[in-house]
Amino acid sequence: MINDQVRAAPRWRELTWGEGPQVRAHSPADLIATARAEIAQQAVDLFGGPGIAELRACHAPDCGCTSSSGA
């Protein structure tokens, strides 16, 4: 499911110069598909990157969340 969302909205970042360098994201897809694709890409980066070792389950009562040990 995550990979499907990543592929759903092609997007790219461009460097622009105004009052200094800025990165602007572009996509021909609609805003919702682009947002889902960006969130899915961040999930891929989290679960496939070195930060996975920092991810811990939250042991608070009634909590189904996870958190980073660095936060």
Helices and strands as residue ranges (DSSP letters): H 2-8, E 12-17, E 21-26, H 31-48, G 50-54, E 55-57, E 66-68
